[in-house]
Amino acid sequence: EAEVLSSLVQYARSEPDSSYLAARVISRDVSPFLRSVWIQAGTDDGLAHGMPVVTNRGLVGRIV
């Protein structure tokens, strides 16, 4: 877990003009055809439809 957090901090520092919000994953889709997760954040937190979603490994999707 410490390695993941460290890599996320490094990623954020590499893009200083961007802002980030860390959000807890609260559910995952089990469908073999669609990979989606639900997070504990939303519009009240500044998120909007179409925003990119990144992890320590890079871009993983967008908010729908």
PyMOL Python script that loads the backbone (N, CA, C, O; Angstrom):
from pymol import cmd

cmd.read_pdbstr("""\
ATOM      1  N   GLU A   1       0.819  -1.189   0.000  1.00  0.00           N
ATOM      2  CA  GLU A   1       0.000   0.000   0.000  1.00  0.00           C
ATOM      3  C   GLU A   1       0.868   1.260   0.000  1.00  0.00           C
ATOM      4  O   GLU A   1       0.538   2.244  -0.663  1.00  0.00           O
ATOM      5  N   ALA A   2       1.950   1.231   0.724  1.00  0.00           N
ATOM      6  CA  ALA A   2       2.846   2.391   0.760  1.00  0.00           C
ATOM      7  C   ALA A   2       3.439   2.670  -0.614  1.00  0.00           C
ATOM      8  O   ALA A   2       3.627   3.828  -0.985  1.00  0.00           O
ATOM      9  N   GLU A   3       3.737   1.614  -1.373  1.00  0.00           N
ATOM     10  CA  GLU A   3       4.275   1.795  -2.725  1.00  0.00           C
ATOM     11  C   GLU A   3       3.250   2.456  -3.635  1.00  0.00           C
ATOM     12  O   GLU A   3       3.591   3.330  -4.433  1.00  0.00           O
ATOM     13  N   VAL A   4       1.992   2.036  -3.514  1.00  0.00           N
ATOM     14  CA  VAL A   4       0.927   2.621  -4.334  1.00  0.00           C
ATOM     15  C   VAL A   4       0.776   4.100  -4.002  1.00  0.00           C
ATOM     16  O   VAL A   4       0.696   4.931  -4.906  1.00  0.00           O
ATOM     17  N   LEU A   5       0.737   4.435  -2.718  1.00  0.00           N
ATOM     18  CA  LEU A   5       0.609   5.837  -2.321  1.00  0.00           C
ATOM     19  C   LEU A   5       1.792   6.660  -2.801  1.00  0.00           C
ATOM     20  O   LEU A   5       1.621   7.788  -3.263  1.00  0.00           O
ATOM     21  N   SER A   6       2.971   6.110  -2.694  1.00  0.00           N
ATOM     22  CA  SER A   6       4.171   6.810  -3.150  1.00  0.00           C
ATOM     23  C   SER A   6       4.113   7.079  -4.646  1.00  0.00           C
ATOM     24  O   SER A   6       4.457   8.173  -5.093  1.00  0.00           O
ATOM     25  N   SER A   7       3.682   6.093  -5.420  1.00  0.00           N
ATOM     26  CA  SER A   7       3.616   6.289  -6.867  1.00  0.00           C
ATOM     27  C   SER A   7       2.526   7.289  -7.241  1.00  0.00           C
ATOM     28  O   SER A   7       2.678   8.022  -8.218  1.00  0.00           O
ATOM     29  N   LEU A   8       1.427   7.336  -6.482  1.00  0.00           N
ATOM     30  CA  LEU A   8       0.389   8.335  -6.743  1.00  0.00           C
ATOM     31  C   LEU A   8       0.895   9.744  -6.456  1.00  0.00           C
ATOM     32  O   LEU A   8       0.598  10.676  -7.204  1.00  0.00           O
ATOM     33  N   VAL A   9       1.646   9.899  -5.396  1.00  0.00           N
ATOM     34  CA  VAL A   9       2.228  11.206  -5.075  1.00  0.00           C
ATOM     35  C   VAL A   9       3.196  11.628  -6.176  1.00  0.00           C
ATOM     36  O   VAL A   9       3.189  12.786  -6.594  1.00  0.00           O
ATOM     37  N   GLN A  10       4.015  10.716  -6.641  1.00  0.00           N
ATOM     38  CA  GLN A  10       4.953  11.024  -7.721  1.00  0.00           C
ATOM     39  C   GLN A  10       4.204  11.421  -8.987  1.00  0.00           C
ATOM     40  O   GLN A  10       4.599  12.363  -9.675  1.00  0.00           O
ATOM     41  N   TYR A  11       3.121  10.705  -9.297  1.00  0.00           N
ATOM     42  CA  TYR A  11       2.320  11.019 -10.478  1.00  0.00           C
ATOM     43  C   TYR A  11       1.730  12.424 -10.354  1.00  0.00           C
ATOM     44  O   TYR A  11       1.784  13.204 -11.305  1.00  0.00           O
ATOM     45  N   ALA A  12       1.171  12.746  -9.198  1.00  0.00           N
ATOM     46  CA  ALA A  12       0.575  14.068  -8.992  1.00  0.00           C
ATOM     47  C   ALA A  12       1.622  15.170  -9.116  1.00  0.00           C
ATOM     48  O   ALA A  12       1.342  16.232  -9.672  1.00  0.00           O
ATOM     49  N   ARG A  13       2.801  14.929  -8.612  1.00  0.00           N
ATOM     50  CA  ARG A  13       3.874  15.927  -8.707  1.00  0.00           C
ATOM     51  C   ARG A  13       4.357  16.107 -10.140  1.00  0.00           C
ATOM     52  O   ARG A  13       4.868  17.171 -10.490  1.00  0.00           O
ATOM     53  N   SER A  14       4.203  15.090 -10.965  1.00  0.00           N
ATOM     54  CA  SER A  14       4.638  15.195 -12.359  1.00  0.00           C
ATOM     55  C   SER A  14       3.670  16.030 -13.198  1.00  0.00           C
ATOM     56  O   SER A  14       4.009  16.437 -14.309  1.00  0.00           O
ATOM     57  N   GLU A  15       2.473  16.286 -12.678  1.00  0.00           N
ATOM     58  CA  GLU A  15       1.451  17.087 -13.364  1.00  0.00           C
ATOM     59  C   GLU A  15       1.000  18.216 -12.443  1.00  0.00           C
ATOM     60  O   GLU A  15      -0.135  18.197 -11.966  1.00  0.00           O
ATOM     61  N   PRO A  16       1.865  19.204 -12.181  1.00  0.00           N
ATOM     62  CA  PRO A  16       1.536  20.232 -11.184  1.00  0.00           C
ATOM     63  C   PRO A  16       0.369  21.144 -11.551  1.00  0.00           C
ATOM     64  O   PRO A  16      -0.206  21.782 -10.669  1.00  0.00           O
ATOM     65  N   ASP A  17       0.007  21.220 -12.824  1.00  0.00           N
ATOM     66  CA  ASP A  17      -1.108  22.079 -13.225  1.00  0.00           C
ATOM     67  C   ASP A  17      -2.460  21.388 -13.089  1.00  0.00           C
ATOM     68  O   ASP A  17      -3.496  22.014 -13.312  1.00  0.00           O
ATOM     69  N   SER A  18      -2.464  20.132 -12.732  1.00  0.00           N
ATOM     70  CA  SER A  18      -3.703  19.373 -12.572  1.00  0.00           C
ATOM     71  C   SER A  18      -4.058  19.267 -11.097  1.00  0.00           C
ATOM     72  O   SER A  18      -3.191  19.356 -10.228  1.00  0.00           O
ATOM     73  N   SER A  19      -5.350  19.074 -10.827  1.00  0.00           N
ATOM     74  CA  SER A  19      -5.777  18.833  -9.447  1.00  0.00           C
ATOM     75  C   SER A  19      -6.348  17.423  -9.374  1.00  0.00           C
ATOM     76  O   SER A  19      -6.878  16.899 -10.353  1.00  0.00           O
ATOM     77  N   TYR A  20      -6.231  16.823  -8.204  1.00  0.00           N
ATOM     78  CA  TYR A  20      -6.638  15.432  -8.023  1.00  0.00           C
ATOM     79  C   TYR A  20      -7.511  15.297  -6.794  1.00  0.00           C
ATOM     80  O   TYR A  20      -7.411  16.088  -5.855  1.00  0.00           O
ATOM     81  N   LEU A  21      -8.369  14.287  -6.807  1.00  0.00           N
ATOM     82  CA  LEU A  21      -9.207  13.955  -5.664  1.00  0.00           C
ATOM     83  C   LEU A  21      -9.071  12.464  -5.423  1.00  0.00           C
ATOM     84  O   LEU A  21      -9.359  11.663  -6.312  1.00  0.00           O
ATOM     85  N   ALA A  22      -8.646  12.090  -4.255  1.00  0.00           N
ATOM     86  CA  ALA A  22      -8.583  10.670  -3.901  1.00  0.00           C
ATOM     87  C   ALA A  22      -9.968  10.245  -3.433  1.00  0.00           C
ATOM     88  O   ALA A  22     -10.597  10.936  -2.632  1.00  0.00           O
ATOM     89  N   ALA A  23     -10.442   9.106  -3.934  1.00  0.00           N
ATOM     90  CA  ALA A  23     -11.768   8.616  -3.560  1.00  0.00           C
ATOM     91  C   ALA A  23     -11.708   7.118  -3.294  1.00  0.00           C
ATOM     92  O   ALA A  23     -11.001   6.376  -3.976  1.00  0.00           O
ATOM     93  N   ARG A  24     -12.455   6.695  -2.301  1.00  0.00           N
ATOM     94  CA  ARG A  24     -12.514   5.280  -1.933  1.00  0.00           C
ATOM     95  C   ARG A  24     -13.439   4.527  -2.893  1.00  0.00           C
ATOM     96  O   ARG A  24     -14.537   4.996  -3.193  1.00  0.00           O
ATOM     97  N   VAL A  25     -13.000   3.373  -3.368  1.00  0.00           N
ATOM     98  CA  VAL A  25     -13.852   2.503  -4.182  1.00  0.00           C
ATOM     99  C   VAL A  25     -14.807   1.799  -3.232  1.00  0.00           C
ATOM    100  O   VAL A  25     -14.372   1.146  -2.283  1.00  0.00           O
ATOM    101  N   ILE A  26     -16.124   1.930  -3.483  1.00  0.00           N
ATOM    102  CA  ILE A  26     -17.104   1.326  -2.590  1.00  0.00           C
ATOM    103  C   ILE A  26     -17.815   0.126  -3.207  1.00  0.00           C
ATOM    104  O   ILE A  26     -18.474  -0.631  -2.495  1.00  0.00           O
ATOM    105  N   SER A  27     -17.690  -0.058  -4.527  1.00  0.00           N
ATOM    106  CA  SER A  27     -18.322  -1.201  -5.183  1.00  0.00           C
ATOM    107  C   SER A  27     -17.663  -1.433  -6.538  1.00  0.00           C
ATOM    108  O   SER A  27     -17.126  -0.512  -7.153  1.00  0.00           O
ATOM    109  N   ARG A  28     -17.717  -2.679  -6.984  1.00  0.00           N
ATOM    110  CA  ARG A  28     -17.174  -3.040  -8.298  1.00  0.00           C
ATOM    111  C   ARG A  28     -18.218  -3.837  -9.073  1.00  0.00           C
ATOM    112  O   ARG A  28     -18.958  -4.632  -8.493  1.00  0.00           O
ATOM    113  N   ASP A  29     -18.276  -3.621 -10.387  1.00  0.00           N
ATOM    114  CA  ASP A  29     -19.168  -4.383 -11.256  1.00  0.00           C
ATOM    115  C   ASP A  29     -18.553  -5.751 -11.488  1.00  0.00           C
ATOM    116  O   ASP A  29     -17.353  -5.858 -11.740  1.00  0.00           O
ATOM    117  N   VAL A  30     -19.358  -6.792 -11.407  1.00  0.00           N
ATOM    118  CA  VAL A  30     -18.840  -8.148 -11.589  1.00  0.00           C
ATOM    119  C   VAL A  30     -19.056  -8.678 -13.003  1.00  0.00           C
ATOM    120  O   VAL A  30     -18.721  -9.828 -13.288  1.00  0.00           O
ATOM    121  N   SER A  31     -19.607  -7.862 -13.883  1.00  0.00           N
ATOM    122  CA  SER A  31     -19.864  -8.282 -15.257  1.00  0.00           C
ATOM    123  C   SER A  31     -18.559  -8.554 -16.002  1.00  0.00           C
ATOM    124  O   SER A  31     -17.606  -7.783 -15.883  1.00  0.00           O
ATOM    125  N   PRO A  32     -18.509  -9.653 -16.776  1.00  0.00           N
ATOM    126  CA  PRO A  32     -17.306  -9.908 -17.575  1.00  0.00           C
ATOM    127  C   PRO A  32     -17.216  -8.995 -18.807  1.00  0.00           C
ATOM    128  O   PRO A  32     -16.184  -8.963 -19.478  1.00  0.00           O
ATOM    129  N   PHE A  33     -18.289  -8.255 -19.104  1.00  0.00           N
ATOM    130  CA  PHE A  33     -18.338  -7.425 -20.301  1.00  0.00           C
ATOM    131  C   PHE A  33     -18.091  -5.942 -20.029  1.00  0.00           C
ATOM    132  O   PHE A  33     -17.788  -5.184 -20.951  1.00  0.00           O
ATOM    133  N   LEU A  34     -18.218  -5.533 -18.788  1.00  0.00           N
ATOM    134  CA  LEU A  34     -18.091  -4.128 -18.434  1.00  0.00           C
ATOM    135  C   LEU A  34     -17.291  -4.018 -17.147  1.00  0.00           C
ATOM    136  O   LEU A  34     -17.604  -4.680 -16.157  1.00  0.00           O
ATOM    137  N   ARG A  35     -16.277  -3.197 -17.159  1.00  0.00           N
ATOM    138  CA  ARG A  35     -15.466  -3.009 -15.955  1.00  0.00           C
ATOM    139  C   ARG A  35     -15.756  -1.625 -15.401  1.00  0.00           C
ATOM    140  O   ARG A  35     -15.363  -0.618 -15.991  1.00  0.00           O
ATOM    141  N   SER A  36     -16.438  -1.575 -14.274  1.00  0.00           N
ATOM    142  CA  SER A  36     -16.741  -0.288 -13.661  1.00  0.00           C
ATOM    143  C   SER A  36     -16.638  -0.399 -12.148  1.00  0.00           C
ATOM    144  O   SER A  36     -16.744  -1.481 -11.570  1.00  0.00           O
ATOM    145  N   VAL A  37     -16.430   0.745 -11.532  1.00  0.00           N
ATOM    146  CA  VAL A  37     -16.377   0.829 -10.077  1.00  0.00           C
ATOM    147  C   VAL A  37     -17.208   2.024  -9.636  1.00  0.00           C
ATOM    148  O   VAL A  37     -17.412   2.968 -10.400  1.00  0.00           O
ATOM    149  N   TRP A  38     -17.679   1.976  -8.414  1.00  0.00           N
ATOM    150  CA  TRP A  38     -18.378   3.095  -7.811  1.00  0.00           C
ATOM    151  C   TRP A  38     -17.471   3.649  -6.730  1.00  0.00           C
ATOM    152  O   TRP A  38     -16.871   2.905  -5.954  1.00  0.00           O
ATOM    153  N   ILE A  39     -17.383   4.974  -6.696  1.00  0.00           N
ATOM    154  CA  ILE A  39     -16.499   5.606  -5.721  1.00  0.00           C
ATOM    155  C   ILE A  39     -17.312   6.452  -4.746  1.00  0.00           C
ATOM    156  O   ILE A  39     -18.452   6.829  -5.021  1.00  0.00           O
ATOM    157  N   GLN A  40     -16.705   6.737  -3.617  1.00  0.00           N
ATOM    158  CA  GLN A  40     -17.361   7.514  -2.577  1.00  0.00           C
ATOM    159  C   GLN A  40     -17.039   8.996  -2.768  1.00  0.00           C
ATOM    160  O   GLN A  40     -16.458   9.637  -1.893  1.00  0.00           O
ATOM    161  N   ALA A  41     -17.425   9.523  -3.921  1.00  0.00           N
ATOM    162  CA  ALA A  41     -17.245  10.938  -4.253  1.00  0.00           C
ATOM    163  C   ALA A  41     -18.214  11.263  -5.377  1.00  0.00           C
ATOM    164  O   ALA A  41     -18.662  10.371  -6.097  1.00  0.00           O
ATOM    165  N   GLY A  42     -18.534  12.533  -5.525  1.00  0.00           N
ATOM    166  CA  GLY A  42     -19.478  12.910  -6.564  1.00  0.00           C
ATOM    167  C   GLY A  42     -19.419  14.387  -6.888  1.00  0.00           C
ATOM    168  O   GLY A  42     -18.393  15.040  -6.693  1.00  0.00           O
ATOM    169  N   THR A  43     -20.541  14.912  -7.390  1.00  0.00           N
ATOM    170  CA  THR A  43     -20.574  16.304  -7.826  1.00  0.00           C
ATOM    171  C   THR A  43     -20.308  17.276  -6.681  1.00  0.00           C
ATOM    172  O   THR A  43     -19.715  18.332  -6.898  1.00  0.00           O
ATOM    173  N   ASP A  44     -20.734  16.937  -5.471  1.00  0.00           N
ATOM    174  CA  ASP A  44     -20.456  17.809  -4.321  1.00  0.00           C
ATOM    175  C   ASP A  44     -18.958  17.927  -4.052  1.00  0.00           C
ATOM    176  O   ASP A  44     -18.504  18.877  -3.414  1.00  0.00           O
ATOM    177  N   ASP A  45     -18.201  16.954  -4.542  1.00  0.00           N
ATOM    178  CA  ASP A  45     -16.750  16.947  -4.365  1.00  0.00           C
ATOM    179  C   ASP A  45     -16.024  17.566  -5.558  1.00  0.00           C
ATOM    180  O   ASP A  45     -14.795  17.617  -5.583  1.00  0.00           O
ATOM    181  N   GLY A  46     -16.793  18.040  -6.552  1.00  0.00           N
ATOM    182  CA  GLY A  46     -16.192  18.678  -7.715  1.00  0.00           C
ATOM    183  C   GLY A  46     -16.026  17.770  -8.919  1.00  0.00           C
ATOM    184  O   GLY A  46     -15.415  18.167  -9.911  1.00  0.00           O
ATOM    185  N   LEU A  47     -16.561  16.555  -8.850  1.00  0.00           N
ATOM    186  CA  LEU A  47     -16.452  15.630  -9.983  1.00  0.00           C
ATOM    187  C   LEU A  47     -17.578  15.880 -10.972  1.00  0.00           C
ATOM    188  O   LEU A  47     -18.664  16.319 -10.595  1.00  0.00           O
ATOM    189  N   ALA A  48     -17.308  15.596 -12.250  1.00  0.00           N
ATOM    190  CA  ALA A  48     -18.303  15.813 -13.293  1.00  0.00           C
ATOM    191  C   ALA A  48     -18.190  14.732 -14.361  1.00  0.00           C
ATOM    192  O   ALA A  48     -17.144  14.105 -14.526  1.00  0.00           O
ATOM    193  N   HIS A  49     -19.282  14.532 -15.076  1.00  0.00           N
ATOM    194  CA  HIS A  49     -19.348  13.563 -16.168  1.00  0.00           C
ATOM    195  C   HIS A  49     -18.221  13.815 -17.161  1.00  0.00           C
ATOM    196  O   HIS A  49     -17.977  14.955 -17.558  1.00  0.00           O
ATOM    197  N   GLY A  50     -17.542  12.752 -17.557  1.00  0.00           N
ATOM    198  CA  GLY A  50     -16.492  12.852 -18.558  1.00  0.00           C
ATOM    199  C   GLY A  50     -15.098  13.107 -18.026  1.00  0.00           C
ATOM    200  O   GLY A  50     -14.128  13.030 -18.779  1.00  0.00           O
ATOM    201  N   MET A  51     -14.978  13.408 -16.743  1.00  0.00           N
ATOM    202  CA  MET A  51     -13.637  13.651 -16.181  1.00  0.00           C
ATOM    203  C   MET A  51     -12.809  12.371 -16.234  1.00  0.00           C
ATOM    204  O   MET A  51     -13.351  11.273 -16.102  1.00  0.00           O
ATOM    205  N   PRO A  52     -11.501  12.509 -16.427  1.00  0.00           N
ATOM    206  CA  PRO A  52     -10.640  11.320 -16.466  1.00  0.00           C
ATOM    207  C   PRO A  52     -10.447  10.720 -15.074  1.00  0.00           C
ATOM    208  O   PRO A  52     -10.516  11.414 -14.059  1.00  0.00           O
ATOM    209  N   VAL A  53     -10.206   9.421 -15.061  1.00  0.00           N
ATOM    210  CA  VAL A  53      -9.909   8.701 -13.818  1.00  0.00           C
ATOM    211  C   VAL A  53      -8.519   8.107 -13.965  1.00  0.00           C
ATOM    212  O   VAL A  53      -8.236   7.394 -14.928  1.00  0.00           O
ATOM    213  N   VAL A  54      -7.655   8.405 -13.003  1.00  0.00           N
ATOM    214  CA  VAL A  54      -6.283   7.907 -13.054  1.00  0.00           C
ATOM    215  C   VAL A  54      -5.951   7.134 -11.783  1.00  0.00           C
ATOM    216  O   VAL A  54      -6.524   7.368 -10.718  1.00  0.00           O
ATOM    217  N   THR A  55      -5.015   6.213 -11.928  1.00  0.00           N
ATOM    218  CA  THR A  55      -4.453   5.491 -10.792  1.00  0.00           C
ATOM    219  C   THR A  55      -2.942   5.664 -10.862  1.00  0.00           C
ATOM    220  O   THR A  55      -2.424   6.415 -11.688  1.00  0.00           O
ATOM    221  N   ASN A  56      -2.260   4.968  -9.997  1.00  0.00           N
ATOM    222  CA  ASN A  56      -0.802   5.027 -10.039  1.00  0.00           C
ATOM    223  C   ASN A  56      -0.246   4.442 -11.336  1.00  0.00           C
ATOM    224  O   ASN A  56       0.924   4.651 -11.654  1.00  0.00           O
ATOM    225  N   ARG A  57      -1.059   3.723 -12.075  1.00  0.00           N
ATOM    226  CA  ARG A  57      -0.638   3.133 -13.351  1.00  0.00           C
ATOM    227  C   ARG A  57      -1.023   3.977 -14.559  1.00  0.00           C
ATOM    228  O   ARG A  57      -0.735   3.599 -15.695  1.00  0.00           O
ATOM    229  N   GLY A  58      -1.670   5.116 -14.325  1.00  0.00           N
ATOM    230  CA  GLY A  58      -2.056   5.996 -15.418  1.00  0.00           C
ATOM    231  C   GLY A  58      -3.558   6.065 -15.617  1.00  0.00           C
ATOM    232  O   GLY A  58      -4.327   5.753 -14.708  1.00  0.00           O
ATOM    233  N   LEU A  59      -3.975   6.474 -16.807  1.00  0.00           N
ATOM    234  CA  LEU A  59      -5.385   6.644 -17.139  1.00  0.00           C
ATOM    235  C   LEU A  59      -6.097   5.300 -17.149  1.00  0.00           C
ATOM    236  O   LEU A  59      -5.629   4.349 -17.775  1.00  0.00           O
ATOM    237  N   VAL A  60      -7.240   5.221 -16.451  1.00  0.00           N
ATOM    238  CA  VAL A  60      -7.999   3.968 -16.428  1.00  0.00           C
ATOM    239  C   VAL A  60      -9.426   4.124 -16.935  1.00  0.00           C
ATOM    240  O   VAL A  60     -10.107   3.125 -17.170  1.00  0.00           O
ATOM    241  N   GLY A  61      -9.889   5.355 -17.107  1.00  0.00           N
ATOM    242  CA  GLY A  61     -11.250   5.523 -17.597  1.00  0.00           C
ATOM    243  C   GLY A  61     -11.735   6.944 -17.436  1.00  0.00           C
ATOM    244  O   GLY A  61     -10.953   7.891 -17.360  1.00  0.00           O
ATOM    245  N   ARG A  62     -13.069   7.068 -17.387  1.00  0.00           N
ATOM    246  CA  ARG A  62     -13.686   8.376 -17.218  1.00  0.00           C
ATOM    247  C   ARG A  62     -14.946   8.221 -16.386  1.00  0.00           C
ATOM    248  O   ARG A  62     -15.489   7.126 -16.243  1.00  0.00           O
ATOM    249  N   ILE A  63     -15.392   9.329 -15.846  1.00  0.00           N
ATOM    250  CA  ILE A  63     -16.599   9.326 -15.023  1.00  0.00           C
ATOM    251  C   ILE A  63     -17.810   9.330 -15.939  1.00  0.00           C
ATOM    252  O   ILE A  63     -17.899  10.139 -16.862  1.00  0.00           O
ATOM    253  N   VAL A  64     -18.745   8.417 -15.677  1.00  0.00           N
ATOM    254  CA  VAL A  64     -19.982   8.341 -16.466  1.00  0.00           C
ATOM    255  C   VAL A  64     -21.184   8.537 -15.581  1.00  0.00           C
ATOM    256  O   VAL A  64     -22.316   8.506 -16.062  1.00  0.00           O
TER     257      VAL A  64
END
""", "prot")
cmd.dss("prot")
cmd.show_as("cartoon", "prot")
cmd.util.cbc("prot")
cmd.orient("prot")
